[in-house]
Amino acid sequence: MNATEDPNPSFEIDADVRLARTPPASLYTDRGTHARIRERVLASGWSLLLEPDPHSALDVVPCSVAGEPTVWVRRGAEERLLSNVCTHRAALLVDAPCNVDVLRCPYHGRRFRLDGSVLTAPGFDGALGPEDALPSLALGAAGILRFGAVAPRVPFAEWWAPVDEALRDSGLELAALVRDSTGDIDYPIEAPWLLYLENYLEAFHIPFVHPELSKTLALEDYAHALLPHGTLQVGVAREGQPAFEPTTGRYAGQRVGAWWFWLWPATLVNIYPWGVSMNRIDDAGFGRSVVRYRAWIWDASLRNVGAGGALDVVEAQDQSVALRAWAGLQSALYRRGRYSPTQESGLHHFHRMLAVALGSSRPLGVELR
């Protein structure tokens, strides 16, 4: 598939959603812009670590953050996230979860302590410096969930705070969740990750794309909130559908069938009466992405009903529209579109944040609500 070559792929998004136009096609089709997004966007945010399980006895677990090979290590109560790349000749250090006291490079035998410092380095007597230690990455924890970041633009607690607030308002606790490995699914998509995320950020498409989901929600009561580092969509349940009822906060007394959080840049936190489903959207190269689902359960009896049921059907429908948009963006006839002021405020918010991150827009200047 050929990509455009745009020498100046910057764009502006008007702060007024009624006047704003969506980004140009070059945001998606230009290879140079794709590289800038990997560097400036994906590396700047927190990402769910898929593999580490704090309840497991395994203390060394390879994982990845924004495409970077990393390794989660634990000694007692102390946890770290380190580069999984040897500082000598870049060989990967750890291939599978294990219990070891040191990380040993299989290429030339260099050994690292679990704090990243060099323990021994055959052939390098007197020729080592601080730069030979394994780089540390930022590590965040929320209950049994672990997150990593290469160069986070905000502290983890600030980034995760809206989710904590919603859980408190609803009397829900992450500590009560039980891992459901049967919900581990990776979906490769032949389309940019941006398109998948953009579809998630608006409910405008639900009546047209998700007939099954539409039957579980009172779409007339659907609510959106813009957050400093993401968005929240509140799916209000129809009568007879599973729901939780927040006792405090903005949505107190409502029958919530789902909290749908997007957190910058590519983390989706879906909270249902049955439990939590999380999507990590990974860039898999130009024009390709992978959506990785993981699940934790509160009430297994509600697993396949309500707004959080039939997730595989909803996923297939979402992928279909992402592929349609990707095909259309490569048309020479496409021009920048408009936003629905009532339905696409979250999408507009994301594009404003994206333009700022890419260095091509003025500060947001939007009222968060």
N, C-alpha and C positions, 0 to 999 in steps of 0.2 A: 504494500500500500504506500503510495507516494505521499509525502508530507509537503506542505507549503514551506517556503523559506521567507519569513517575515523579518526584515532587518530592524523593525521597530515595533515589537509586539505589545507595547504598553497600551493601556486603555483606562478610561475614566468611567465611573458609575455615579450618576447624579445621586445626591443624598435624598432627593424627593422621589419616592418610588413611582409617583404618578408621571414623572418626567423621564425617569431613567430608562436606558436601553441596556439590554443584556450584552455580555462580552462579545467581541468579534470571534469569528470562527478560528482565527489564528491562535487563540488561547488553547485550543484543543489540537489543531492540526500542524502547528509549528514545532519542529524538533528542538529548536533553541529554547523556546518557552517551556517545553516539557522538562528540559534540564534545569531551568531556573526554578521551576515548581518543586522539583525534587530537593534542590538545595535550600531554597528559601521558605518553603511551605512545609513539606513533609518532615524535614529535619528540625523544625521549630516547635513541634507539638508532641504531646504525650501519646503513647500507643500501648494498647493492651499487650502484655506478654502472654502468649498463648500457652506456653509449656509449663512454667513453674507452678507448682502446687504446694503452698505452705504447709499443708497437712501431710505431705509425702515425707518419707525418710530420706529421700535423695537431696543432696546438698549442692550438686553441681549440675546445671541444666542449660544446654545450648538453646538459644532463642534468637530472635531478630527484632530490630527496631528501625523502622524507616529504611529497610533494605540493608542495614548494617548487621554483620554477624556479631552476636553478643553472647555472653554466658552469665547466667544468674548463679551467684554463689552465696552460701550461707554457712556461718559458723556460730552456733548457739542462736542468740537473738539478733545477731548482726547479719544484714544482707547487703550485697553489692551487685552492681551490674557492670561487667567489664567487657572490653573488646575481646572477641574470640579469635583475634588475629595475632600471630606471633610478631613481635617487634623486630625480629631479625630479617626473615625473608617472606613474611606474610602468609605462612602456612596456617590453616585453621587448627586450633588446639584441641577442641572437644567435639566429638561426633555424636555422643549419646549421653543421656542422663546417667550420673554415676555418683559414687561417694569416693572422693580422693582428697588428700591433704595438699597436693600441689597440682598445678596444671603443667603438663609436660608436652613440649612440642615434639611431634613424631618425626620432624624433618631433621633437625640438628641437635635435639636433646635439651634445648634451653628449658629451664623450669621456673615457674612463677608461683609465688605464694598466693593465697586466696584474697589478699588485699591488692594484688596486681604487681607487687614489687618483684624484682628478679631475685631468685634464690641461687641458682647456678647457671652459668653460660659457658659450656665447653668451648675452648679456643678463644675466649675473650678476656682473659686475665688482664686487669688494668685498663680495659678498653670499653668500660660501660659507664653510662651516665643516667640521670633521672629520666631522660626521654626513652630509655629502654623498658621502663615499666609499662604495663598494660593500661591504656586510657580507661578512666572510669566514666560511665554515663549516669545520668540522673535516674533515680529509682523512686517510684511512688507506690504507696499501698493504700487500699481501701478494702477493709475486711479481708477476704481471701483472694482479692484481685490484686495483681501486680501490673505496674505500668512503667515504661521506660521512655526516655527522650534523649536525643543526641544533643540538642542545644535549645532547651525549652524557653519560650519567651515569657512564660509566667510560671510561678510555683505550682506544684501539683495541687496543694490544698485549695488554692484559688480556682484552678481549672475544674476541680471536681466538686466544689462547694454547691452548685445548684442541684446536683444529684443527691447529695447528702440532705439538703433541705427538703426535697420532695419525699425522700424516704422517711424522714422524721415526721413530716406532715401526715404521712399515711400510716404511721406506726409500723413500718417495715424495717427489717434489719438484715444487712448483708451477712452477718454472722450466722443467721439461720438458714442460709442457702446451702444446698447440697449439689455438688457438681454432677451434671448429667452428660457424660461423655458420648451418649448416643446422639446428642445434638451437635457433635463436632462435624461440620461440613464445610468444605472449601469449594467455592464456585468460581472457576475461571471465566472471564468475560472478555470477548474480543472488542473492547471499547475502553476509552479512558476512564479512570476512576472518578474524575470530576463529574461525568455524566451520571454515573450511578448515584453519587452523593446528591447531585442537584435534584434528581427525581425524589429522593428521600425527603428533601427539605420542604416539600409542598404537598398539601392534601388535594390540590386542584384536580389531580388525575384520578383520585380514588374512585369516583362514580363511573369513570370510563374504562379504567384498567383493572380494578379489583372488585368485581361484583359480589364475591363472597364476603370480603372485608366490609363492604358497604352495608351489608345486612346486620352487622354487629354494632355499628356506630350510629350515634345521633349526629349526623354531619352538620346539622344546623347549629349545634352547640360546640363544634370543633373549635379549639382555641390555640393561638400561637403566642409565644413569648420570645423576645430577642434577649439574649444573654451576652455578657461581655466577651465570652469566648465560645459561643455556640448558640443554639436555639433549643426551645422546648415546644413540642407539639402535644396537646392534650386530647386524646381520643375519648370522648364521653360515650359510655356504653348505653345501648338501647335497653329498655326494660326487658328483664329476663336473661340478659347477658352477664357473664361474670364481671365483677367490678370491685374496686376498693374505694372507700370513701374517706378522703383526708379530713381530719378533725381540726386542723389549723392551717393557716396560710391562705393564699389567694383562692385556691380551689376547694376550700373547706365545704363539705356537704355535697359535692358533686359525685356522681357515680362514674369514676374514672376506669375505663377499660384498658388504657395504656398511657404511660408516660413515654414519649419518644424523644430522647435527647440526641442532638448532634453536638459533639465537642471537637473543637479545632485540633487538627485539621481533618481527621478521617476516622474518628471513633463514634460509633453509634451505640447508645445504651437504651435498650428497650425493656421497660419494666411493666410486667403484666401481673394479674392476680395469681398466675401459676408460678412466676419466678422472673428471672432476668435472662434475656438473650442479648448478647453483644456481638456486633459486627465490627471487624477490623478490615477496612478497605485498603488493600495494598496496591501500589503501582507495580506492575509487572513488566514494564518496558513501554515504549511508545505505542499507544493505541491498545494497550492490554492492561487488565487489572484482575485481581483476585479478591473476592469477598469471603472472609473467614468467619463463620458462625461458631460461637461457643455459648453454652447454656448452663444455668444453675436454677434449681427448683425449690420453691416453697411448698406448693401443693400439686402433686402429680395428677390428682384427679381432674384438674382444670387444664391440663397440658395441651389438649387439642381442641379447645372450644374458645369462643369469644374472639376478641381482637388479636389475641396471641396465638390463635390456632391456625392450622393449615399454612404454616410459614413457608413450606416448600412451594406451594401454589403461588403465594404472593411473590416469592423470590423469582420464580420463572417469569411472572408477568412484569416485574420491574426490570429484569434483564432484557426482556423483549423491547421495551420502550427505549432503554439505553442504546441498544443496537440500532434502532430506527433513527434516533437522534444522531448517532455517530455517522451513519450513512448520509443523512441530510446535511450535516455540517461540512461535508466535502463537496457540496454543490456550489458552483460559482454563482448561483442565483440567490443564495441565502444572504440576508442582511441582518444586522442586529435587531432583535425583537424587542418587545415591551414586557413589562411585568404586570401581572394582575395585582392591583393595590390591595385587594382584600384576601387574595389567596397565596401570594408569592412574596410576602414580606421577609420570610426566612431565607428564601433564595436570594433576594436582593441584599440582605444582610451579609450572607456568605460572600457574594461577589464583591461587595464593598471591602470586606476584610481581605479577600484575595488580592484585590488591586493594591491595597496598602502593603501587603506582604511582598508583592512583586515590585514595589517601589514606584508605582505608576499612578498613585492617586493621593489626594489630600486626606488628612485624618478623617475618621468616620463621621463625626459630628451628627450622630443619630441619637434619638432618645430611646433608651432601652426600656422595655416595658414587659 
